[in-house]
Amino acid sequence: MSQNLIISEETISDKIYFIRNQKVMLDRDLAMLYGIETKRLKEQVKRNISRFPEDLCLN
């Protein structure tokens, strides 16, 4: 079952922070936008690291 949810640009931009002159999004916020647990997001990044930007950092 696939759900197509529309997330407003404002909702996304509210989750982006500027820290040390860099745009940062917290892993918990990114996971929430995708509707998954933070733990699952981190697992998928580790399994598929080549599909993600080099500067992606999930700690």
C-alpha positions, 0 to 999 in steps of 0.5 A, spaced: 500 500 500 503 506 497 501 513 500 502 519 497 502 525 502 504 532 500 508 535 505 509 543 504 515 546 503 514 550 509 514 544 513 520 542 510 524 548 511 522 549 518 526 542 519 532 545 516 537 549 521 543 553 520 549 551 524 556 554 523 554 556 516 551 550 513 544 547 512 543 541 517 537 537 518 536 532 524 536 525 522 529 524 527 526 530 522 528 527 516 525 520 518 519 523 520 518 526 513 519 519 510 514 516 515 520 511 518 523 510 525 530 514 525 533 507 527 531 504 520 533 511 516 540 510 519 540 502 517 538 504 510 544 509 509 549 504 512 546 499 507 546 503 501 551 509 502 553 510 495 546 512 494 547 518 499 551 524 498 558 524 501 557 530 506 551 526 509 552 524 516 548 521 521 550 520 528 
